């Protein structure tokens, strides 16, 4: 079944089973491997992308749900890591293994769009992605840096 969506600003049409998870269409069909597979049950957040500007976990969303919608992946934030959240991640040296980081960055970007100056409680509530390396303190510092909050 042919499904059309806008991915990182470009129209993309894919011919896949409509129940195929968006994650696998992005990775295997479109070659956008920045979005990671973590758990497959939408619990860890490694697969977070934006669908019409909202952070969603792509491993559990059938591609048919994405038809006609705007999808932004980590590759779509910037081509040179200049997005404020990406720059803050680098400045705060957030990643260790890095596996969850694209999903974390996408979740943090959505948080800052909704709440430009988040409190610690806002960050705790909205950042539900899991980092198996435990870099949560650096994640918090990076979010605050991107928001222009000095600590």
Number of C-alpha atoms within 10 A of each C-alpha: 10 12 17 18 20 18 22 17 11 11 13 15 16 17 11 15 14 17 12 15 21 24 25 21 20 21 15 11 13 13 10 18 15 18 27 22 23 17 13 16 13 18 15 20 31 29 33 30 29 24 19 14 15 19 21 21 27 30 27 18 17 18 24 19 15 21 18 15 16 19 25 21 23 24 16 17 18 13 9 9 15 12 15 18 23 24 16 24 24 14 14 17 14 20 19 13 11 13 18 24 28 23 31 27 25 26 26 25 25 20 21 19 13 13 14 16 17 18 13 11 9 13 19 12 10 16 19 13 22 18 21 13 12 12 17 17 10 17 24 21 20 26 27 23 19 23 19 13 14 8 6
